[in-house]
């Protein structure tokens, strides 16, 4: 199951199979406990990618874009 969390959840169709739409998360630690891997599909931006740092701080494998890896 692919878990979608955060503001992007508003743009995902709720009836998509094999996805769990969580929305905005109050307790991020619980979300990371559920995760086997994390995905940050960032397409633009500069500076520190805080979602990457957050995922790695929970010792989760991270998949990101070239921009996310900068």
PDB file of N, CA, C and O in Angstrom:
ATOM      1  N   UNK A   1       0.847  -1.177   0.000  1.00  0.00           N
ATOM      2  CA  UNK A   1       0.000   0.000   0.000  1.00  0.00           C
ATOM      3  C   UNK A   1       0.892   1.239   0.000  1.00  0.00           C
ATOM      4  O   UNK A   1       1.851   1.322   0.768  1.00  0.00           O
ATOM      5  N   UNK A   2       0.576   2.181  -0.849  1.00  0.00           N
ATOM      6  CA  UNK A   2       1.271   3.461  -0.910  1.00  0.00           C
ATOM      7  C   UNK A   2       0.514   4.443  -0.027  1.00  0.00           C
ATOM      8  O   UNK A   2      -0.666   4.707  -0.258  1.00  0.00           O
ATOM      9  N   UNK A   3       1.188   4.984   0.986  1.00  0.00           N
ATOM     10  CA  UNK A   3       0.574   5.956   1.882  1.00  0.00           C
ATOM     11  C   UNK A   3       0.927   7.352   1.394  1.00  0.00           C
ATOM     12  O   UNK A   3       2.100   7.679   1.211  1.00  0.00           O
ATOM     13  N   UNK A   4      -0.098   8.174   1.186  1.00  0.00           N
ATOM     14  CA  UNK A   4       0.088   9.552   0.751  1.00  0.00           C
ATOM     15  C   UNK A   4      -0.243  10.452   1.940  1.00  0.00           C
ATOM     16  O   UNK A   4      -1.330  10.363   2.511  1.00  0.00           O
ATOM     17  N   UNK A   5       0.706  11.321   2.308  1.00  0.00           N
ATOM     18  CA  UNK A   5       0.495  12.214   3.448  1.00  0.00           C
ATOM     19  C   UNK A   5       0.886  13.633   3.079  1.00  0.00           C
ATOM     20  O   UNK A   5       1.687  13.847   2.169  1.00  0.00           O
ATOM     21  N   UNK A   6       0.330  14.587   3.775  1.00  0.00           N
ATOM     22  CA  UNK A   6       0.644  15.986   3.554  1.00  0.00           C
ATOM     23  C   UNK A   6      -0.373  16.662   2.657  1.00  0.00           C
ATOM     24  O   UNK A   6      -1.407  16.084   2.323  1.00  0.00           O
ATOM     25  N   UNK A   7      -0.070  17.889   2.271  1.00  0.00           N
ATOM     26  CA  UNK A   7      -1.019  18.687   1.489  1.00  0.00           C
ATOM     27  C   UNK A   7      -1.291  18.102   0.103  1.00  0.00           C
ATOM     28  O   UNK A   7      -2.336  18.380  -0.485  1.00  0.00           O
ATOM     29  N   UNK A   8      -0.379  17.305  -0.421  1.00  0.00           N
ATOM     30  CA  UNK A   8      -0.602  16.665  -1.727  1.00  0.00           C
ATOM     31  C   UNK A   8      -1.835  15.755  -1.706  1.00  0.00           C
ATOM     32  O   UNK A   8      -2.419  15.461  -2.749  1.00  0.00           O
ATOM     33  N   UNK A   9      -2.214  15.322  -0.522  1.00  0.00           N
ATOM     34  CA  UNK A   9      -3.377  14.441  -0.368  1.00  0.00           C
ATOM     35  C   UNK A   9      -4.650  15.059  -0.929  1.00  0.00           C
ATOM     36  O   UNK A   9      -5.554  14.342  -1.360  1.00  0.00           O
ATOM     37  N   UNK A  10      -4.722  16.380  -0.926  1.00  0.00           N
ATOM     38  CA  UNK A  10      -5.921  17.063  -1.444  1.00  0.00           C
ATOM     39  C   UNK A  10      -6.105  16.858  -2.945  1.00  0.00           C
ATOM     40  O   UNK A  10      -7.214  17.018  -3.454  1.00  0.00           O
ATOM     41  N   UNK A  11      -5.035  16.506  -3.662  1.00  0.00           N
ATOM     42  CA  UNK A  11      -5.122  16.393  -5.120  1.00  0.00           C
ATOM     43  C   UNK A  11      -5.270  14.947  -5.591  1.00  0.00           C
ATOM     44  O   UNK A  11      -5.409  14.702  -6.789  1.00  0.00           O
ATOM     45  N   UNK A  12      -5.242  13.995  -4.670  1.00  0.00           N
ATOM     46  CA  UNK A  12      -5.319  12.575  -5.018  1.00  0.00           C
ATOM     47  C   UNK A  12      -6.762  12.101  -4.951  1.00  0.00           C
ATOM     48  O   UNK A  12      -7.468  12.383  -3.983  1.00  0.00           O
ATOM     49  N   UNK A  13      -7.198  11.386  -5.973  1.00  0.00           N
ATOM     50  CA  UNK A  13      -8.543  10.831  -5.998  1.00  0.00           C
ATOM     51  C   UNK A  13      -8.670   9.792  -4.887  1.00  0.00           C
ATOM     52  O   UNK A  13      -7.837   8.893  -4.777  1.00  0.00           O
ATOM     53  N   UNK A  14      -9.687   9.911  -4.083  1.00  0.00           N
ATOM     54  CA  UNK A  14      -9.846   9.068  -2.884  1.00  0.00           C
ATOM     55  C   UNK A  14     -10.089   7.588  -3.189  1.00  0.00           C
ATOM     56  O   UNK A  14      -9.849   6.747  -2.323  1.00  0.00           O
ATOM     57  N   UNK A  15     -10.550   7.251  -4.369  1.00  0.00           N
ATOM     58  CA  UNK A  15     -10.855   5.866  -4.706  1.00  0.00           C
ATOM     59  C   UNK A  15      -9.720   5.152  -5.427  1.00  0.00           C
ATOM     60  O   UNK A  15      -9.941   4.112  -6.048  1.00  0.00           O
ATOM     61  N   UNK A  16      -8.525   5.689  -5.355  1.00  0.00           N
ATOM     62  CA  UNK A  16      -7.385   5.086  -6.023  1.00  0.00           C
ATOM     63  C   UNK A  16      -7.011   3.789  -5.311  1.00  0.00           C
ATOM     64  O   UNK A  16      -6.752   3.802  -4.108  1.00  0.00           O
ATOM     65  N   UNK A  17      -6.979   2.667  -6.037  1.00  0.00           N
ATOM     66  CA  UNK A  17      -6.651   1.395  -5.382  1.00  0.00           C
ATOM     67  C   UNK A  17      -5.207   1.366  -4.890  1.00  0.00           C
ATOM     68  O   UNK A  17      -4.322   2.003  -5.461  1.00  0.00           O
ATOM     69  N   UNK A  18      -4.999   0.624  -3.836  1.00  0.00           N
ATOM     70  CA  UNK A  18      -3.664   0.390  -3.265  1.00  0.00           C
ATOM     71  C   UNK A  18      -3.016   1.653  -2.711  1.00  0.00           C
ATOM     72  O   UNK A  18      -1.794   1.715  -2.577  1.00  0.00           O
ATOM     73  N   UNK A  19      -3.827   2.663  -2.387  1.00  0.00           N
ATOM     74  CA  UNK A  19      -3.319   3.889  -1.773  1.00  0.00           C
ATOM     75  C   UNK A  19      -4.124   4.183  -0.521  1.00  0.00           C
ATOM     76  O   UNK A  19      -5.334   3.967  -0.469  1.00  0.00           O
ATOM     77  N   UNK A  20      -3.429   4.678   0.478  1.00  0.00           N
ATOM     78  CA  UNK A  20      -4.085   5.148   1.689  1.00  0.00           C
ATOM     79  C   UNK A  20      -3.784   6.642   1.797  1.00  0.00           C
ATOM     80  O   UNK A  20      -2.626   7.044   1.911  1.00  0.00           O
ATOM     81  N   UNK A  21      -4.827   7.451   1.761  1.00  0.00           N
ATOM     82  CA  UNK A  21      -4.681   8.900   1.798  1.00  0.00           C
ATOM     83  C   UNK A  21      -4.794   9.354   3.255  1.00  0.00           C
ATOM     84  O   UNK A  21      -5.846   9.190   3.872  1.00  0.00           O
ATOM     85  N   UNK A  22      -3.724   9.922   3.806  1.00  0.00           N
ATOM     86  CA  UNK A  22      -3.693  10.310   5.217  1.00  0.00           C
ATOM     87  C   UNK A  22      -3.952  11.795   5.440  1.00  0.00           C
ATOM     88  O   UNK A  22      -4.421  12.174   6.513  1.00  0.00           O
ATOM     89  N   UNK A  23      -3.661  12.641   4.462  1.00  0.00           N
ATOM     90  CA  UNK A  23      -3.828  14.075   4.667  1.00  0.00           C
ATOM     91  C   UNK A  23      -2.710  14.651   5.515  1.00  0.00           C
ATOM     92  O   UNK A  23      -1.589  14.142   5.525  1.00  0.00           O
ATOM     93  N   UNK A  24      -3.033  15.719   6.226  1.00  0.00           N
ATOM     94  CA  UNK A  24      -2.063  16.368   7.103  1.00  0.00           C
ATOM     95  C   UNK A  24      -1.892  15.501   8.352  1.00  0.00           C
ATOM     96  O   UNK A  24      -2.871  15.061   8.953  1.00  0.00           O
ATOM     97  N   UNK A  25      -0.655  15.267   8.725  1.00  0.00           N
ATOM     98  CA  UNK A  25      -0.330  14.366   9.836  1.00  0.00           C
ATOM     99  C   UNK A  25       0.015  15.164  11.088  1.00  0.00           C
ATOM    100  O   UNK A  25       0.833  16.082  11.048  1.00  0.00           O
ATOM    101  N   UNK A  26      -0.613  14.805  12.185  1.00  0.00           N
ATOM    102  CA  UNK A  26      -0.299  15.431  13.471  1.00  0.00           C
ATOM    103  C   UNK A  26       0.928  14.795  14.111  1.00  0.00           C
ATOM    104  O   UNK A  26       1.795  15.500  14.628  1.00  0.00           O
ATOM    105  N   UNK A  27       1.007  13.456  14.080  1.00  0.00           N
ATOM    106  CA  UNK A  27       2.112  12.742  14.723  1.00  0.00           C
ATOM    107  C   UNK A  27       2.970  12.077  13.656  1.00  0.00           C
ATOM    108  O   UNK A  27       2.687  10.955  13.235  1.00  0.00           O
ATOM    109  N   UNK A  28       4.007  12.762  13.224  1.00  0.00           N
ATOM    110  CA  UNK A  28       4.844  12.286  12.120  1.00  0.00           C
ATOM    111  C   UNK A  28       5.602  11.016  12.481  1.00  0.00           C
ATOM    112  O   UNK A  28       5.912  10.209  11.605  1.00  0.00           O
ATOM    113  N   UNK A  29       5.904  10.833  13.768  1.00  0.00           N
ATOM    114  CA  UNK A  29       6.629   9.636  14.202  1.00  0.00           C
ATOM    115  C   UNK A  29       5.840   8.366  13.891  1.00  0.00           C
ATOM    116  O   UNK A  29       6.413   7.369  13.454  1.00  0.00           O
ATOM    117  N   UNK A  30       4.533   8.401  14.114  1.00  0.00           N
ATOM    118  CA  UNK A  30       3.687   7.237  13.813  1.00  0.00           C
ATOM    119  C   UNK A  30       3.694   6.917  12.326  1.00  0.00           C
ATOM    120  O   UNK A  30       3.720   5.749  11.940  1.00  0.00           O
ATOM    121  N   UNK A  31       3.671   7.949  11.492  1.00  0.00           N
ATOM    122  CA  UNK A  31       3.701   7.740  10.043  1.00  0.00           C
ATOM    123  C   UNK A  31       5.003   7.057   9.632  1.00  0.00           C
ATOM    124  O   UNK A  31       4.983   6.103   8.855  1.00  0.00           O
ATOM    125  N   UNK A  32       6.120   7.533  10.142  1.00  0.00           N
ATOM    126  CA  UNK A  32       7.399   6.932   9.790  1.00  0.00           C
ATOM    127  C   UNK A  32       7.533   5.509  10.333  1.00  0.00           C
ATOM    128  O   UNK A  32       8.242   4.697   9.738  1.00  0.00           O
ATOM    129  N   UNK A  33       6.879   5.191  11.431  1.00  0.00           N
ATOM    130  CA  UNK A  33       6.883   3.817  11.936  1.00  0.00           C
ATOM    131  C   UNK A  33       6.209   2.869  10.946  1.00  0.00           C
ATOM    132  O   UNK A  33       6.614   1.713  10.818  1.00  0.00           O
ATOM    133  N   UNK A  34       5.182   3.353  10.246  1.00  0.00           N
ATOM    134  CA  UNK A  34       4.462   2.542   9.255  1.00  0.00           C
ATOM    135  C   UNK A  34       5.245   2.340   7.967  1.00  0.00           C
ATOM    136  O   UNK A  34       5.054   1.343   7.271  1.00  0.00           O
ATOM    137  N   UNK A  35       6.124   3.280   7.647  1.00  0.00           N
ATOM    138  CA  UNK A  35       6.772   3.315   6.335  1.00  0.00           C
ATOM    139  C   UNK A  35       7.930   2.326   6.223  1.00  0.00           C
ATOM    140  O   UNK A  35       8.712   2.157   7.158  1.00  0.00           O
ATOM    141  N   UNK A  36       8.024   1.678   5.068  1.00  0.00           N
ATOM    142  CA  UNK A  36       9.192   0.861   4.728  1.00  0.00           C
ATOM    143  C   UNK A  36      10.216   1.699   3.970  1.00  0.00           C
ATOM    144  O   UNK A  36      11.421   1.568   4.189  1.00  0.00           O
ATOM    145  N   UNK A  37       9.729   2.561   3.076  1.00  0.00           N
ATOM    146  CA  UNK A  37      10.581   3.505   2.338  1.00  0.00           C
ATOM    147  C   UNK A  37       9.839   4.832   2.263  1.00  0.00           C
ATOM    148  O   UNK A  37       8.639   4.895   2.532  1.00  0.00           O
ATOM    149  N   UNK A  38      10.552   5.885   1.898  1.00  0.00           N
ATOM    150  CA  UNK A  38       9.922   7.195   1.726  1.00  0.00           C
ATOM    151  C   UNK A  38      10.202   7.707   0.322  1.00  0.00           C
ATOM    152  O   UNK A  38      11.220   7.376  -0.286  1.00  0.00           O
ATOM    153  N   UNK A  39       9.281   8.523  -0.183  1.00  0.00           N
ATOM    154  CA  UNK A  39       9.423   9.110  -1.518  1.00  0.00           C
ATOM    155  C   UNK A  39       9.210  10.616  -1.383  1.00  0.00           C
ATOM    156  O   UNK A  39       8.228  11.061  -0.789  1.00  0.00           O
ATOM    157  N   UNK A  40      10.130  11.391  -1.935  1.00  0.00           N
ATOM    158  CA  UNK A  40       9.981  12.844  -1.993  1.00  0.00           C
ATOM    159  C   UNK A  40      10.150  13.260  -3.447  1.00  0.00           C
ATOM    160  O   UNK A  40      11.276  13.440  -3.910  1.00  0.00           O
ATOM    161  N   UNK A  41       9.036  13.418  -4.179  1.00  0.00           N
ATOM    162  CA  UNK A  41       9.101  13.701  -5.618  1.00  0.00           C
ATOM    163  C   UNK A  41       9.252  15.189  -5.945  1.00  0.00           C
ATOM    164  O   UNK A  41       8.657  15.665  -6.911  1.00  0.00           O
ATOM    165  N   UNK A  42      10.029  15.922  -5.165  1.00  0.00           N
ATOM    166  CA  UNK A  42      10.201  17.367  -5.344  1.00  0.00           C
ATOM    167  C   UNK A  42      10.714  17.659  -6.760  1.00  0.00           C
ATOM    168  O   UNK A  42      11.614  16.984  -7.260  1.00  0.00           O
ATOM    169  N   UNK A  43      10.125  18.675  -7.388  1.00  0.00           N
ATOM    170  CA  UNK A  43      10.487  19.029  -8.764  1.00  0.00           C
ATOM    171  C   UNK A  43      11.246  20.341  -8.874  1.00  0.00           C
ATOM    172  O   UNK A  43      11.903  20.591  -9.885  1.00  0.00           O
ATOM    173  N   UNK A  44      11.166  21.189  -7.841  1.00  0.00           N
ATOM    174  CA  UNK A  44      11.863  22.469  -7.894  1.00  0.00           C
ATOM    175  C   UNK A  44      12.144  22.947  -6.478  1.00  0.00           C
ATOM    176  O   UNK A  44      11.572  22.436  -5.515  1.00  0.00           O
ATOM    177  N   UNK A  45      13.011  23.910  -6.363  1.00  0.00           N
ATOM    178  CA  UNK A  45      13.345  24.483  -5.069  1.00  0.00           C
ATOM    179  C   UNK A  45      14.847  24.457  -4.838  1.00  0.00           C
ATOM    180  O   UNK A  45      15.592  23.730  -5.494  1.00  0.00           O
ATOM    181  N   UNK A  46      15.256  25.264  -3.896  1.00  0.00           N
ATOM    182  CA  UNK A  46      16.673  25.339  -3.561  1.00  0.00           C
ATOM    183  C   UNK A  46      16.827  25.129  -2.058  1.00  0.00           C
ATOM    184  O   UNK A  46      15.845  25.122  -1.315  1.00  0.00           O
ATOM    185  N   UNK A  47      18.040  24.962  -1.634  1.00  0.00           N
ATOM    186  CA  UNK A  47      18.309  24.820  -0.215  1.00  0.00           C
ATOM    187  C   UNK A  47      18.085  23.406   0.289  1.00  0.00           C
ATOM    188  O   UNK A  47      17.924  22.463  -0.486  1.00  0.00           O
ATOM    189  N   UNK A  48      18.079  23.288   1.594  1.00  0.00           N
ATOM    190  CA  UNK A  48      17.927  21.997   2.253  1.00  0.00           C
ATOM    191  C   UNK A  48      16.536  21.433   2.007  1.00  0.00           C
ATOM    192  O   UNK A  48      15.539  22.124   2.218  1.00  0.00           O
ATOM    193  N   UNK A  49      16.460  20.203   1.571  1.00  0.00           N
ATOM    194  CA  UNK A  49      15.178  19.532   1.370  1.00  0.00           C
ATOM    195  C   UNK A  49      14.821  18.859   2.696  1.00  0.00           C
ATOM    196  O   UNK A  49      15.237  17.731   2.962  1.00  0.00           O
ATOM    197  N   UNK A  50      14.050  19.559   3.519  1.00  0.00           N
ATOM    198  CA  UNK A  50      13.786  19.135   4.889  1.00  0.00           C
ATOM    199  C   UNK A  50      13.083  17.781   4.948  1.00  0.00           C
ATOM    200  O   UNK A  50      13.310  17.021   5.889  1.00  0.00           O
ATOM    201  N   UNK A  51      12.240  17.461   3.974  1.00  0.00           N
ATOM    202  CA  UNK A  51      11.568  16.148   3.976  1.00  0.00           C
ATOM    203  C   UNK A  51      12.584  15.017   3.807  1.00  0.00           C
ATOM    204  O   UNK A  51      12.415  13.940   4.380  1.00  0.00           O
ATOM    205  N   UNK A  52      13.627  15.255   3.031  1.00  0.00           N
ATOM    206  CA  UNK A  52      14.689  14.247   2.898  1.00  0.00           C
ATOM    207  C   UNK A  52      15.401  14.051   4.225  1.00  0.00           C
ATOM    208  O   UNK A  52      15.611  12.921   4.666  1.00  0.00           O
ATOM    209  N   UNK A  53      15.770  15.153   4.857  1.00  0.00           N
ATOM    210  CA  UNK A  53      16.461  15.087   6.138  1.00  0.00           C
ATOM    211  C   UNK A  53      15.598  14.386   7.178  1.00  0.00           C
ATOM    212  O   UNK A  53      16.086  13.572   7.962  1.00  0.00           O
ATOM    213  N   UNK A  54      14.326  14.709   7.172  1.00  0.00           N
ATOM    214  CA  UNK A  54      13.391  14.093   8.119  1.00  0.00           C
ATOM    215  C   UNK A  54      13.325  12.579   7.918  1.00  0.00           C
ATOM    216  O   UNK A  54      13.433  11.822   8.882  1.00  0.00           O
ATOM    217  N   UNK A  55      13.149  12.138   6.681  1.00  0.00           N
ATOM    218  CA  UNK A  55      13.062  10.704   6.386  1.00  0.00           C
ATOM    219  C   UNK A  55      14.338   9.981   6.798  1.00  0.00           C
ATOM    220  O   UNK A  55      14.281   8.911   7.403  1.00  0.00           O
ATOM    221  N   UNK A  56      15.475  10.558   6.477  1.00  0.00           N
ATOM    222  CA  UNK A  56      16.744   9.926   6.822  1.00  0.00           C
ATOM    223  C   UNK A  56      16.972   9.912   8.331  1.00  0.00           C
ATOM    224  O   UNK A  56      17.618   9.002   8.850  1.00  0.00           O
ATOM    225  N   UNK A  57      16.448  10.912   9.038  1.00  0.00           N
ATOM    226  CA  UNK A  57      16.605  10.928  10.500  1.00  0.00           C
ATOM    227  C   UNK A  57      15.821   9.804  11.161  1.00  0.00           C
ATOM    228  O   UNK A  57      16.122   9.412  12.288  1.00  0.00           O
ATOM    229  N   UNK A  58      14.809   9.280  10.456  1.00  0.00           N
ATOM    230  CA  UNK A  58      14.056   8.123  10.940  1.00  0.00           C
ATOM    231  C   UNK A  58      14.615   6.819  10.373  1.00  0.00           C
ATOM    232  O   UNK A  58      13.992   5.765  10.496  1.00  0.00           O
ATOM    233  N   UNK A  59      15.788   6.896   9.753  1.00  0.00           N
ATOM    234  CA  UNK A  59      16.486   5.728   9.185  1.00  0.00           C
ATOM    235  C   UNK A  59      15.663   5.018   8.124  1.00  0.00           C
ATOM    236  O   UNK A  59      15.667   3.789   8.054  1.00  0.00           O
ATOM    237  N   UNK A  60      14.955   5.784   7.294  1.00  0.00           N
ATOM    238  CA  UNK A  60      14.150   5.214   6.214  1.00  0.00           C
ATOM    239  C   UNK A  60      14.856   5.417   4.881  1.00  0.00           C
ATOM    240  O   UNK A  60      15.402   6.491   4.628  1.00  0.00           O
ATOM    241  N   UNK A  61      14.852   4.401   4.027  1.00  0.00           N
ATOM    242  CA  UNK A  61      15.379   4.587   2.681  1.00  0.00           C
ATOM    243  C   UNK A  61      14.577   5.686   1.970  1.00  0.00           C
ATOM    244  O   UNK A  61      13.371   5.822   2.176  1.00  0.00           O
ATOM    245  N   UNK A  62      15.261   6.456   1.143  1.00  0.00           N
ATOM    246  CA  UNK A  62      14.647   7.606   0.490  1.00  0.00           C
ATOM    247  C   UNK A  62      14.797   7.513  -1.023  1.00  0.00           C
ATOM    248  O   UNK A  62      15.887   7.270  -1.542  1.00  0.00           O
ATOM    249  N   UNK A  63      13.679   7.712  -1.720  1.00  0.00           N
ATOM    250  CA  UNK A  63      13.674   7.836  -3.175  1.00  0.00           C
ATOM    251  C   UNK A  63      13.290   9.283  -3.463  1.00  0.00           C
ATOM    252  O   UNK A  63      12.272   9.766  -2.967  1.00  0.00           O
ATOM    253  N   UNK A  64      14.100   9.976  -4.259  1.00  0.00           N
ATOM    254  CA  UNK A  64      13.806  11.364  -4.601  1.00  0.00           C
ATOM    255  C   UNK A  64      14.238  11.648  -6.035  1.00  0.00           C
ATOM    256  O   UNK A  64      14.731  10.763  -6.735  1.00  0.00           O
ATOM    257  N   UNK A  65      14.052  12.860  -6.451  1.00  0.00           N
ATOM    258  CA  UNK A  65      14.422  13.296  -7.800  1.00  0.00           C
ATOM    259  C   UNK A  65      15.833  13.869  -7.790  1.00  0.00           C
ATOM    260  O   UNK A  65      16.464  13.974  -6.739  1.00  0.00           O
ATOM    261  N   UNK A  66      16.320  14.238  -8.967  1.00  0.00           N
ATOM    262  CA  UNK A  66      17.624  14.908  -9.051  1.00  0.00           C
ATOM    263  C   UNK A  66      17.588  16.216  -8.244  1.00  0.00           C
ATOM    264  O   UNK A  66      18.544  16.538  -7.537  1.00  0.00           O
ATOM    265  N   UNK A  67      16.503  16.954  -8.351  1.00  0.00           N
ATOM    266  CA  UNK A  67      16.360  18.192  -7.594  1.00  0.00           C
ATOM    267  C   UNK A  67      16.359  17.899  -6.092  1.00  0.00           C
ATOM    268  O   UNK A  67      16.969  18.628  -5.310  1.00  0.00           O
ATOM    269  N   UNK A  68      15.681  16.847  -5.707  1.00  0.00           N
ATOM    270  CA  UNK A  68      15.620  16.477  -4.297  1.00  0.00           C
ATOM    271  C   UNK A  68      16.970  16.067  -3.751  1.00  0.00           C
ATOM    272  O   UNK A  68      17.231  16.220  -2.558  1.00  0.00           O
ATOM    273  N   UNK A  69      17.825  15.551  -4.603  1.00  0.00           N
ATOM    274  CA  UNK A  69      19.141  15.082  -4.176  1.00  0.00           C
ATOM    275  C   UNK A  69      20.187  16.191  -4.131  1.00  0.00           C
ATOM    276  O   UNK A  69      21.284  15.981  -3.614  1.00  0.00           O
ATOM    277  N   UNK A  70      19.863  17.371  -4.665  1.00  0.00           N
ATOM    278  CA  UNK A  70      20.846  18.467  -4.678  1.00  0.00           C
ATOM    279  C   UNK A  70      21.198  18.926  -3.282  1.00  0.00           C
ATOM    280  O   UNK A  70      22.009  19.839  -3.118  1.00  0.00           O
TER     281      UNK A  70
END
